[in-house]
Amino acid sequence: MMTTKHHFEYELRRMIQGRIEEICAHLGNGSAKTLEEYQHKVGMVAGLRSVVEYIDEANAIIDGKRE
């Protein structure tokens, strides 16, 4: 049985991954009209991936694997 913490983390990761996939699809089909729009979307993906890394880091701290 999933605890509330695990369920929250699962849903958050699923939502973040879904958004990353949407942005990548947008980039992949050439929908970015300008270099600035392309760079913005790439930055969004990088930011979302950083969030996932922070989740992993926070979990490691909580689990006592890091300080």
Secondary structure as a PSIPRED ss2 file (coil, helix, strand):
# PSIPRED VFORMAT (PSIPRED V4.0)

   1 M C   1.000  0.000  0.000
   2 M C   1.000  0.000  0.000
   3 T C   1.000  0.000  0.000
   4 T H   0.000  1.000  0.000
   5 K H   0.000  1.000  0.000
   6 H H   0.000  1.000  0.000
   7 H H   0.000  1.000  0.000
   8 F H   0.000  1.000  0.000
   9 E H   0.000  1.000  0.000
  10 Y H   0.000  1.000  0.000
  11 E H   0.000  1.000  0.000
  12 L H   0.000  1.000  0.000
  13 R H   0.000  1.000  0.000
  14 R H   0.000  1.000  0.000
  15 M H   0.000  1.000  0.000
  16 I H   0.000  1.000  0.000
  17 Q H   0.000  1.000  0.000
  18 G H   0.000  1.000  0.000
  19 R H   0.000  1.000  0.000
  20 I H   0.000  1.000  0.000
  21 E H   0.000  1.000  0.000
  22 E H   0.000  1.000  0.000
  23 I H   0.000  1.000  0.000
  24 C H   0.000  1.000  0.000
  25 A H   0.000  1.000  0.000
  26 H H   0.000  1.000  0.000
  27 L H   0.000  1.000  0.000
  28 G H   0.000  1.000  0.000
  29 N C   1.000  0.000  0.000
  30 G C   1.000  0.000  0.000
  31 S C   1.000  0.000  0.000
  32 A C   1.000  0.000  0.000
  33 K C   1.000  0.000  0.000
  34 T C   1.000  0.000  0.000
  35 L H   0.000  1.000  0.000
  36 E H   0.000  1.000  0.000
  37 E H   0.000  1.000  0.000
  38 Y H   0.000  1.000  0.000
  39 Q H   0.000  1.000  0.000
  40 H H   0.000  1.000  0.000
  41 K H   0.000  1.000  0.000
  42 V H   0.000  1.000  0.000
  43 G H   0.000  1.000  0.000
  44 M H   0.000  1.000  0.000
  45 V H   0.000  1.000  0.000
  46 A H   0.000  1.000  0.000
  47 G H   0.000  1.000  0.000
  48 L H   0.000  1.000  0.000
  49 R H   0.000  1.000  0.000
  50 S H   0.000  1.000  0.000
  51 V H   0.000  1.000  0.000
  52 V H   0.000  1.000  0.000
  53 E H   0.000  1.000  0.000
  54 Y H   0.000  1.000  0.000
  55 I H   0.000  1.000  0.000
  56 D H   0.000  1.000  0.000
  57 E H   0.000  1.000  0.000
  58 A H   0.000  1.000  0.000
  59 N H   0.000  1.000  0.000
  60 A H   0.000  1.000  0.000
  61 I H   0.000  1.000  0.000
  62 I H   0.000  1.000  0.000
  63 D C   1.000  0.000  0.000
  64 G C   1.000  0.000  0.000
  65 K C   1.000  0.000  0.000
  66 R C   1.000  0.000  0.000
  67 E C   1.000  0.000  0.000
